[in-house]
């Protein structure tokens, strides 16, 4: 699993790591009303990358209202 961006990000300086996780959190907030929800988008963007996370958020459908 050394090919995941998350494993590489830990070798960067602390300020770059903070920016990476802040962007992951931002993607999760944007995608909280999407199919994967807040936590799904947070884990996806933290593990793979915020760039892929925003792509997934933009193509995923909105949550269905429960009635």
Secondary structure, DSSP 8 states (H G I E B T S, - for coil): -TTSHHHHHTTS-HHHHHHHHHHHHHHHHHTTTBTTHHHHHHHHHHHT-HHHHHHHHHHS-B-----
